[in-house]
Amino acid sequence: MIIEKIVFLNKIKNMPYFFSNGTSVEVVEDTLVKFNLYKGMEIEDDEISNIRKQNQKFEAANSVFRYIQNKKTVREVKDYLSKKGYDEDIVELTSNYLIEKGYIDDKKYASAFVHDKLKINKYGRNKIKNHLLMHGIDKDLAEIAVLDLDEDIEFENLKLHAQKKFNTLKKDHNTKSKLINHLIYKGYQYDMIKEILKEFDFKYDR
């Protein structure tokens, strides 16, 4: 097959087409560049399927760029592409391409997520880790990410949560257990919670 001409038929989407032997193939500009397609170029028939497959990858990548402006994990991107109707092999091909180009990076995502949830949301490490897993971060990577968490900041956050909750609780024999349950829900480890409990007077529990 010989490419007889290349034209831009869609000015809005800027989608090039190449024609040969009465056959037209729609491709995005990235595909033209990757395969260095030009007028007069001879292409084997079996190469056409590869061009189409790679073109689907670029189309899928282009469709996901706006979605990943707010940082996303690899799994979230794969789920997004699957919902858009792309075949599994295109989803895998596209996600690998985005990883290779640095558009998605689970390690960087996890690090930024830990930082934000610690300083902004003031979550404890257990809750941060659980949220990472919910977003599709690998368990080992999630555990490594929370290891870098600043324990001093976490302890200060714990104190704030504990004092705020303690002030709202009715002071009776259930006060201590309610406070503990609340802090566990916020994601704090029990050993750390035990330390903070020393700063409160649970006289109503006696």
Protein Blocks (a to p, Z undefined) as FASTA:
>chain_A
ZZfbdcdfblklopacddeehiacdddfklmmmnopaehiacdfklmmmmmmmmmmmmmm
mmmmmmmmpgcdfklmmmmmmmnopafklmmmmmmmmmmnopacfklmmmmmmmmmmmmn
opafklmmmmmmmnopafklmmmmmmmpcfklmmmmmmmmmmmmmmmpccdfklmmmmmm
mmmmnopafklmmmmmmmpcckklZZ
